[in-house]
Amino acid sequence: LMRTVHCRRYQEELEGLDRPPLPGAKGQDIYESVSKKAWGDWQALQTMLINEKHLNMMDLDARKYLSEQMDLFLSGGEHDHAEGYVPPSQTSE
């Protein structure tokens, strides 16, 4: 049976993740309120941001930046975009 959550990014009932994607309370929060689709979209954006901004994941500031961007993205807020990345909702008609 598919598990659904009310996704806070897309504001609709969507398929949930199979397990918390991160340890601790943050992972549990994401598990309960972020869809598999939104998490997948975040993973793709995160990869683009890391590559484009040449982030070193050993660097605390880089990890903090990504964590902030993740929170913004997952809650539907204004987050940074990788150059050339067009969110599906903003493509021209």
Secondary structure in CASP SS format (residue, H / E / C, confidence):
PFRMAT SS
TARGET T0000
AUTHOR 0000-0000-0000
METHOD secondary structure of the structure
MODEL  1
L C 1.00
M C 1.00
R C 1.00
T E 1.00
V E 1.00
H E 1.00
C E 1.00
R C 1.00
R C 1.00
Y C 1.00
Q C 1.00
E E 1.00
E E 1.00
L E 1.00
E E 1.00
G E 1.00
L C 1.00
D C 1.00
R C 1.00
P C 1.00
P C 1.00
L C 1.00
P C 1.00
G H 1.00
A H 1.00
K H 1.00
G H 1.00
Q H 1.00
D H 1.00
I H 1.00
Y H 1.00
E H 1.00
S H 1.00
V C 1.00
S E 1.00
K H 1.00
K H 1.00
A H 1.00
W H 1.00
G H 1.00
D H 1.00
W H 1.00
Q H 1.00
A H 1.00
L H 1.00
Q H 1.00
T H 1.00
M H 1.00
L H 1.00
I H 1.00
N H 1.00
E H 1.00
K C 1.00
H C 1.00
L C 1.00
N C 1.00
M C 1.00
M C 1.00
D C 1.00
L H 1.00
D H 1.00
A H 1.00
R H 1.00
K H 1.00
Y H 1.00
L H 1.00
S H 1.00
E H 1.00
Q H 1.00
M H 1.00
D H 1.00
L H 1.00
F H 1.00
L H 1.00
S C 1.00
G C 1.00
G C 1.00
E C 1.00
H C 1.00
D C 1.00
H C 1.00
A C 1.00
E C 1.00
G C 1.00
Y C 1.00
V C 1.00
P C 1.00
P H 1.00
S H 1.00
Q H 1.00
T C 1.00
S C 1.00
E C 1.00
END
